[in-house]
């Protein structure tokens, strides 16, 4: 069915940057993006008409790194460095999670993302990934999914994990009408021996799918790698020939040096910037402004709610831009337009989704509507500035993926919010008592 959204200020993420007018959607794609009023002839041919009433229409936000399977751990542990946080708090709780608990957490995460304007996300996790893919197909979101692998185990177990990850990737790549894509995912250099990472990259090349991995997230991690192997983990990957002929998406990249940034452009790789998680865990601040100036693709991610503690990408954009300015002592660093690109155009490129992240003819009709009526969004004229520096996830009123509504007037259409809240609390208590 065709859908016409009229009377909206359109943030196109292309030229022209802002258009006050309407969009026509056919078969899940933008068919027309135009200024002014639609003609009576066009209106007569449309299946559904939505009056945007002056709302802002922009591409759905894209979250390039996270672990939705950890959603029940929000607030479970705070104020610890990453290695202790994982070993003492996260991994013991995760070991007790079962299918029912993980599903409750993931439903909660999807509801939170939709309600705050995220349409596409990455899930890097190891539990019940097929269940999640089926659930995403039902709910209607777009996602890049992968079975994460930790290689601190015997070779036979490593191979079993890789076989499971490959099977999942083959079964779900470009499924759900193209809304689901897949990657292979060694967890990190500190949890995967070099030869295991090499095996994973070989398979990714063979399957022609990307690789996602945590890299240089903390100084502790980098120091441990250098003590064990005598080399920085990025240099190690390069020395082993693992950066060529495969698309890499690295999460974090906080402790990358000048020489790394200079060489990264040579490879088909991208970085997911996770500012709030890196701040909360005391990990540091990635050199994102320098990455962007060197032409690297940088998207933005929330990481898990256990280390953030929200999935609100508008908050992430604001915080991510402000940190860069403070770190560099330069207010011109990471300007609003570039920050918004990280959450839309760059995110689509980082996750290898084609024709996504812009409001343009021929692009996927994934978009959100923001109501500019609240006091904190006045004067209305400064839309780009407000979207990065003032908008909250709660300002989102409507969310569409492939032209289908998932949220209308703040009401979830494919998820039951009341049930989700009840089950999340029930499951958390049940796992605690195990």
C-alpha positions in Angstrom: 0.0 0.0 0.0 1.2 3.5 -0.8 1.6 6.0 2.0 1.7 9.8 1.8 3.1 11.8 4.7 2.4 15.5 4.2 3.0 18.8 6.0 6.4 17.8 7.4 9.8 19.4 7.6 12.0 16.8 6.0 15.6 16.4 7.1 16.9 14.6 4.0 20.6 14.0 4.9 21.3 14.9 1.3 20.8 18.1 -0.8 18.7 20.1 -0.2 19.2 19.6 3.5 15.7 20.7 4.6 12.4 20.4 2.6 9.0 21.5 3.9 6.6 19.3 2.0 5.7 15.6 1.6 7.0 12.1 1.0 5.3 9.3 -1.0 6.2 5.7 -0.1 5.6 2.8 -2.4 6.6 -0.8 -1.8 8.6 0.2 1.3 10.7 2.7 -0.6 10.6 6.5 -0.9 9.0 7.2 -4.3 8.7 11.0 -4.1 10.3 13.6 -1.8 8.9 17.0 -2.7 8.3 20.5 -1.3 4.9 22.1 -1.0 1.5 20.4 -1.1 0.7 17.1 -2.9 -1.6 17.5 -5.9 -5.2 16.4 -5.7 -4.4 13.8 -8.4 -1.7 12.3 -6.3 -3.8 12.3 -3.2 -6.6 10.4 -5.0 -4.1 7.6 -5.9 -2.7 7.1 -2.4 -3.8 4.3 -0.1 -3.1 6.1 3.1 -2.6 9.8 4.0 -0.9 11.0 7.2 -1.0 14.7 8.1 2.4 15.4 9.8 1.1 18.7 11.2 4.5 20.3 11.0 6.5 17.5 12.5 10.1 16.9 11.6 10.7 13.8 9.4 14.1 12.3 9.4 15.8 9.0 8.7 15.4 6.4 11.4 18.5 6.3 13.7 21.0 3.5 13.4 22.7 1.9 16.4 26.0 0.3 15.3 26.9 -1.6 18.4 25.1 -3.3 21.3 24.2 -6.4 23.2 20.4 -6.4 23.6 20.6 -9.9 25.2 22.1 -8.1 28.2 19.1 -5.8 28.7 18.0 -7.3 32.0 21.3 -6.2 33.5 20.5 -2.5 33.3 21.7 -1.1 36.7 22.9 -4.6 37.8 26.4 -3.3 38.3 27.9 0.2 38.2 31.1 2.0 38.9 33.6 -0.8 38.0 36.4 -0.9 35.3 35.5 -3.0 32.3 37.5 -6.1 33.1 36.2 -6.4 36.6 32.6 -5.4 35.5 32.6 -8.3 33.0 34.3 -10.9 35.1 32.7 -10.2 38.5 29.2 -9.1 37.5 28.2 -9.5 33.9 29.4 -13.0 32.9 28.1 -14.7 36.1 24.6 -13.2 35.6 24.6 -14.1 31.9 25.6 -17.7 32.7 22.2 -18.0 34.5 20.1 -16.5 31.8 17.8 -18.8 29.9 15.7 -18.4 26.7 12.7 -16.8 28.6 14.9 -14.2 30.3 16.8 -13.2 27.2 13.6 -12.8 25.2 12.1 -10.6 27.9 15.2 -8.4 27.9 15.3 -8.2 24.1 11.6 -7.2 23.8 12.3 -4.5 26.3 15.3 -3.3 24.3 13.3 -3.2 21.0 10.5 -1.3 22.7 12.9 1.2 24.1 14.7 1.7 20.7 11.4 2.2 18.8 10.1 4.6 21.3 13.3 6.7 21.0 13.6 6.7 17.2 16.0 3.8 16.4 14.9 1.7 13.4 18.1 -0.3 12.8 20.5 -1.8 15.3 23.4 -4.2 15.6 23.2 -7.2 18.0 26.4 -8.9 19.0 25.5 -11.8 21.3 25.8 -15.5 21.8 22.5 -16.7 23.3 19.4 -17.7 21.4 20.2 -15.7 18.2 17.7 -17.6 16.1 14.9 -16.7 18.5 15.9 -13.1 18.2 15.9 -13.1 14.4 12.4 -14.6 14.4 11.2 -12.0 16.9 12.7 -9.1 14.8 11.0 -10.5 11.8 7.7 -10.3 13.7 8.3 -6.8 15.3 9.4 -5.2 12.0 12.7 -3.6 12.9 15.9 -3.7 10.8 19.0 -5.4 12.3 22.5 -6.7 11.7 22.9 -9.8 13.7 25.8 -12.1 14.7 26.6 -14.9 17.1 29.5 -13.5 19.1 32.4 -15.9 19.9 34.8 -16.0 22.8 37.7 -18.2 22.1 39.1 -18.9 25.5 38.4 -22.6 25.2 39.7 -25.8 23.4 40.0 -25.9 19.6 37.0 -28.2 19.3 34.8 -25.8 21.2 36.1 -22.9 19.1 35.1 -24.8 15.9 31.7 -25.6 17.3 31.1 -21.9 18.1 32.3 -21.0 14.6 30.0 -23.6 13.0 27.1 -22.3 14.9 27.9 -18.7 14.0 28.3 -19.6 10.3 25.0 -21.5 10.2 23.2 -18.6 11.8 24.8 -16.1 9.4 23.8 -18.2 6.3 20.3 -18.8 7.4 19.4 -15.2 8.2 21.5 -13.0 5.9 19.2 -10.7 3.9 16.1 -12.4 5.3 12.9 -10.7 6.6 12.5 -8.9 3.3 16.1 -7.7 3.5 15.6 -6.2 7.0 18.1 -8.7 8.6 21.7 -9.0 7.6 24.5 -10.9 9.4 28.2 -10.7 10.3 30.7 -12.9 12.0 32.0 -11.7 15.4 35.0 -12.6 17.4 34.3 -10.9 20.7 37.7 -9.2 21.1 41.5 -9.7 20.9 41.6 -10.3 24.7 39.0 -13.1 24.5 40.0 -14.6 21.2 43.5 -16.0 20.4 45.0 -14.7 17.1 44.6 -18.0 15.2 40.9 -18.1 16.1 40.3 -14.6 14.8 42.2 -15.7 11.7 39.8 -18.7 11.2 36.8 -16.4 11.6 38.1 -13.9 9.1 38.8 -16.6 6.6 35.2 -17.8 6.9 33.8 -14.2 6.6 35.8 -13.7 3.4 34.5 -17.0 2.0 30.9 -16.0 2.9 31.3 -12.3 1.7 30.0 -10.9 5.0 31.5 -8.4 7.4 33.3 -8.9 10.7 32.5 -7.1 13.9 34.8 -7.0 17.0 35.6 -4.9 20.1 39.0 -3.3 19.6 41.2 -1.1 21.7 38.4 -0.3 24.1 40.6 0.2 27.2 44.2 0.9 28.0 44.2 -2.2 30.2 43.2 -4.4 27.2 45.9 -2.9 24.9 48.6 -3.2 27.5 47.7 -6.9 28.1 47.9 -7.6 24.4 51.2 -5.9 24.1 52.6 -7.8 27.1 51.5 -11.1 25.6 52.3 -10.6 21.9 54.6 -7.6 21.9 52.3 -5.6 19.5 49.2 -3.4 19.6 46.1 -5.4 18.6 45.4 -3.3 15.5 49.0 -3.8 14.3 48.7 -7.5 15.1 45.6 -7.8 12.9 47.4 -5.9 10.1 50.6 -8.0 10.5 48.5 -11.2 10.1 46.9 -9.9 6.9 43.4 -9.9 8.4 42.3 -6.3 7.5 42.2 -6.8 3.7 39.4 -8.2 1.5 36.8 -8.1 4.3 34.6 -5.3 5.7 35.5 -4.7 9.4 33.4 -2.8 11.9 35.3 -2.2 15.1 33.5 -1.2 18.3 35.1 1.6 20.4 38.6 2.1 19.1 39.4 4.4 22.0 43.1 3.5 22.1 44.1 3.8 18.5 47.3 5.8 17.8 48.1 8.3 15.0 49.7 5.7 12.8 46.6 3.5 13.1 44.3 6.3 12.1 46.5 7.1 9.1 46.5 3.5 7.9 42.8 2.6 8.7 41.6 4.5 5.6 43.5 1.9 3.4 41.2 -0.8 4.5 37.4 -1.4 4.2 36.6 -0.8 7.8 34.4 1.4 10.0 34.2 2.3 13.7 31.3 2.4 16.1 31.6 5.3 18.5 30.1 4.4 22.0 30.6 7.6 24.0 28.3 7.1 27.0 29.4 3.5 27.6 33.1 4.4 27.3 32.5 7.3 29.8 30.6 5.2 32.4 33.2 2.4 32.3 36.0 5.0 32.5 37.5 3.7 29.3 38.2 7.0 27.7 37.2 9.0 24.6 37.7 7.8 21.0 39.3 10.2 18.7 36.3 10.5 16.5 36.9 14.0 15.1 40.3 12.9 13.8 38.8 9.7 12.3 36.2 11.7 10.4 38.7 14.2 9.2 40.7 11.3 7.8 37.7 10.0 5.9 36.8 7.0 8.0 33.3 5.8 8.4 32.2 6.3 12.0 28.8 5.3 13.2 27.4 5.6 16.7 26.3 3.0 19.2 25.0 2.6 22.7 26.7 -0.6 23.7 24.4 -2.5 26.2 22.1 -0.9 28.8 24.3 -2.5 31.4 27.0 0.0 30.6 25.1 3.0 29.3 22.2 2.8 30.7 19.8 3.7 27.9 19.3 3.0 24.2 18.3 6.6 23.4 20.5 7.5 20.4 19.5 11.2 20.5 21.2 11.3 23.9 24.2 9.5 22.5 24.5 12.0 19.6 24.4 14.9 22.0 26.8 13.5 24.4 29.1 12.2 21.7 29.4 15.6 20.0 29.9 17.5 23.3 32.7 15.2 24.5 34.6 15.7 21.3 34.4 19.5 21.8 35.5 19.3 25.4 38.3 16.8 24.7 39.8 18.9 21.9 39.1 22.4 23.5 37.6 23.2 20.1 33.8 24.1 19.7 34.0 23.5 16.0 34.8 19.9 16.5 32.2 17.3 15.5 29.5 19.7 14.4 25.8 18.9 14.5 25.5 17.9 10.9 28.4 15.5 11.2 27.0 14.0 14.4 23.6 13.5 12.7 25.3 11.7 9.8 26.9 9.3 12.3 23.4 8.3 13.4 22.0 7.9 9.9 24.1 7.8 6.7 27.3 6.6 8.4 25.5 4.0 10.4 24.0 2.5 7.3 27.4 2.3 5.6 29.0 0.8 8.7 26.4 -1.9 8.8 26.5 -2.4 5.0 22.8 -1.6 4.4 22.4 -0.1 0.9 20.0 2.7 0.2 19.4 3.5 3.8 20.0 6.6 6.0 18.6 9.3 3.7 15.2 10.6 2.8 15.6 10.3 -1.0 13.8 8.6 -3.9 14.9 5.0 -4.1 15.9 4.7 -0.5 14.3 2.5 2.1 11.4 4.2 3.9 12.8 3.9 7.4 12.0 7.2 9.1 10.8 8.8 12.3 8.6 11.8 13.1 9.5 14.3 15.9 7.0 16.6 17.4 8.6 20.1 17.7 6.0 21.4 20.2 8.0 21.1 23.5 9.6 24.1 25.1 13.1 22.7 24.7 12.7 22.6 20.9 12.0 26.3 20.5 12.5 28.4 18.3 11.5 25.7 15.8 13.7 27.1 12.9 17.0 25.5 14.1 16.1 21.9 13.2 19.5 20.4 12.7 20.9 22.0 15.9 17.8 20.9 17.9 18.0 17.3 16.7 21.5 16.9 18.1 21.7 19.2 21.0 18.1 19.3 22.4 15.9 16.5 21.1 15.0 13.6 23.5 13.9 10.2 22.5 10.5 11.0 24.0 10.0 13.6 21.4 9.6 10.9 18.8 5.9 10.3 18.0 6.0 7.9 15.0 8.4 5.3 13.6 8.3 3.5 10.2 10.4 0.7 8.8 10.1 -0.1 5.1 7.0 2.1 5.1 5.2 0.2 7.8 4.4 2.0 11.1 5.9 0.5 14.3 4.9 3.5 16.5 2.0 5.9 16.0 1.3 8.8 18.3 3.6 7.2 20.9 1.7 3.9 20.8 3.7 0.7 20.0 2.0 -1.2 17.2 4.0 -4.5 17.2 5.0 -4.8 20.9 2.9 -4.8 24.1 4.6 -2.2 26.4 2.7 -3.2 29.6 3.5 -6.9 29.2 7.1 -6.1 28.4 7.6 -4.0 31.6 5.9 -6.7 33.7 7.9 -9.6 32.2 11.3 -7.8 32.4 10.9 -7.3 36.1 9.6 -10.8 36.7 12.5 -12.4 34.8 15.2 -10.3 36.4 14.0 -11.4 39.9 13.8 -15.0 38.8 17.3 -15.1 37.4 18.7 -13.4 40.6 17.2 -16.2 42.7 18.7 -19.0 40.6 
